[in-house]
Amino acid sequence: MKVFISVDMEGISGLVRWADVSSSGIDFARNRLRMTEDANAAIDGAFAAGATEVVVEENHGVEDLCVLDMDAIDRRCTVIRGAGRPGATTMAGLDATTDVVFLVGHHARAGSFPGVMAHTISYGGFRLVTLHGRPVGEPDFFAIRAGELGVPVGLVTGDQVLAEQALALCPTAEAVVVKQALGNQSAICIPPPRARDMIRSGAITAVSRAIEGVLVPFSGISAPYVFEVLLRKPAGEAMQANLRQLDCFELAEADRVIVTAPDMAIGFRRVAYLGYADRPGVTRH
Ligand SMILES: [Zn+2]
């Protein structure tokens, strides 16, 4: 029973503001530990319920930050982190040998209100991301990619908006609500130690369901995928020049890019690329 855990930071218990998840924030060192402790609660629950292998992968500020505290993470897992990962960037450890996916510390999609730090992939870059005309968030990318591999999502943790959006995609998953979003940077929080008890219980439920075979992998959206990314700012000269060289991107309007992809690993890479496609001469993605 192999569990893949994607750990993001915006949905970690107790964290509500961008300053909480930015390396310049006053509590960042402590918040890294909180992120690690939420992950540990999921890891511990997974092993308690019968997992034999747990792979953890960082999903926060991937290119610039390594956030999990490696000395504090549960010693039974492995951790995938760092820049330039193969495959779907933040899903490098997700493959068909995985039995169940957990999304720990994840957040609502771009455009959500309330929704603690709601965004899709690039807060600064993207106003909205749609797939076949429907707004999507990071859980959509994970659920669809996992579904392509025949793997179900079993657990999500974050605020109530993340939970609602993820359960709409993956109704057999367990959702653990560690905070009630009041806006985009405020929430009613429960103390993190209590939240971790809930995450551990949720992980036990999720792995138990995986063992029983009652988790259903996502299906229902088929490739090729067509995304629209609405940019916060019109594409500048460098981005326009970069996108002209790439067949899979079409600048439909100054602030609207159409992206196509044959599968969701590539789809994630291509959408994520638009978060840094304004760097002159950068066409690798
Ligand atoms: Zn994040």
Residues whose N, C-alpha, C, O or C-beta is under 5 A from the ligand:
A	BS01	ZN	D8 M9 E10 N59 H60 G61
